[in-house]
Amino acid sequence: MREIKFRFWSKILKHFVIPNNDIFVGALKDKNMIVMQFTGLKDKNGKEIFEGDKMTLKDKENLNIGEVYFDEEWYAFKLKTHVSTYWLHEAEEVIGNQFENQELLER
């Protein structure tokens, strides 16, 4: 069974907050907090993969960078690159996230 975990990006503090049980519900309702769920997977280096993470994906010709998101239709986590969308298990390595590594968005 997959471990259920969340992290929050604080728009005010400009860093991630890992809530404890006392502030979890409040953080979910706070408009200044962006919630990201743990996918239950780890990258090739053992780093936990969350929604919003940027990851590498090698295909036969290129090294692509994509962002992890939850697909409501398939009820699954996927990786969207500028080329296509992939199942998350095809990704290799977390290289950043959408908040701390804006420069990855341009790739």
Secondary structure, DSSP 8 states (H G I E B T S, - for coil): -----EEEEETTTTEEE---TTTHHHHHH-TTEEEEEEEEEE-TTS-EEETTEEEEEE-SS-EEEEEEEEETTTTEEEEEESS-EEEGGG--EEEEETTT-GGGGG-
